Amino acid sequence: MMPNLLVVCLGNYCRSPFAQLALARRGGPHMAVRSAGLIGKWQDQPAHSAMVNAARRLGYDLTAHRAQQISLDMLEWADKVLAMDASVLATPPGRLRSEEREQTAPLPRRPGRARPDGPGRRRVPRMRCAH
């Protein structure tokens, strides 16, 4: 059976769209990957232009991406929910049934690499986020 992975960040506008493409490429036809954000602020908006450009330089195309807010349907679809940082991981469990909580796991990160989504945050080059 092909695993279904849901990648979640704050807005589904920088990190999780890129992670979706990278994981889908790495998993190939053996994995289905979707992405979502905790908040709907960027609902139906394209990925941040800086992330689109960074992804392009790494061989990924984010131009078709449109942000989506996490939904119960997405959570039911997912076999695993991958959080882009600890704060995201701390948020969804309140929305999850107990058996779903056991299936959540943070993405591994290197120290100093957590980066909140969105404008108004300290600017961190998107290429660093993409590596």
ChimeraX attribute file (.defattr): number of C-alpha atoms within 10 A of each C-alpha:
attribute: neighborCount
match mode: 1-to-1
recipient: residues
	/A:1	5
	/A:2	10
	/A:3	14
	/A:4	18
	/A:5	22
	/A:6	24
	/A:7	26
	/A:8	30
	/A:9	29
	/A:10	26
	/A:11	26
	/A:12	33
	/A:13	29
	/A:14	27
	/A:15	27
	/A:16	26
	/A:17	30
	/A:18	25
	/A:19	24
	/A:20	21
	/A:21	19
	/A:22	18
	/A:23	16
	/A:24	17
	/A:25	14
	/A:26	11
	/A:27	14
	/A:28	11
	/A:29	9
	/A:30	11
	/A:31	15
	/A:32	18
	/A:33	22
	/A:34	21
	/A:35	28
	/A:36	26
	/A:37	27
	/A:38	17
	/A:39	15
	/A:40	16
	/A:41	16
	/A:42	19
	/A:43	16
	/A:44	14
	/A:45	14
	/A:46	19
	/A:47	24
	/A:48	23
	/A:49	14
	/A:50	13
	/A:51	21
	/A:52	22
	/A:53	18
	/A:54	22
	/A:55	24
	/A:56	13
	/A:57	11
	/A:58	12
	/A:59	10
	/A:60	15
	/A:61	15
	/A:62	22
	/A:63	14
	/A:64	8
	/A:65	19
	/A:66	17
	/A:67	24
	/A:68	24
	/A:69	20
	/A:70	23
	/A:71	13
	/A:72	10
	/A:73	8
	/A:74	17
	/A:75	20
	/A:76	13
	/A:77	15
	/A:78	21
	/A:79	17
	/A:80	20
	/A:81	27
	/A:82	23
	/A:83	24
	/A:84	23
	/A:85	21
	/A:86	15
	/A:87	14
	/A:88	18
	/A:89	19
	/A:90	11
	/A:91	13
	/A:92	18
	/A:93	14
	/A:94	9
	/A:95	13
	/A:96	16
	/A:97	11
	/A:98	10
	/A:99	8
	/A:100	17
	/A:101	16
	/A:102	12
	/A:103	13
	/A:104	19
	/A:105	15
	/A:106	17
	/A:107	15
	/A:108	11
	/A:109	11
	/A:110	6
	/A:111	6
	/A:112	6
	/A:113	12
	/A:114	13
	/A:115	17
	/A:116	19
	/A:117	18
	/A:118	17
	/A:119	8
	/A:120	7
	/A:121	9
	/A:122	10
	/A:123	9
	/A:124	11
	/A:125	11
	/A:126	19
	/A:127	14
	/A:128	9
	/A:129	17
	/A:130	15
	/A:131	9
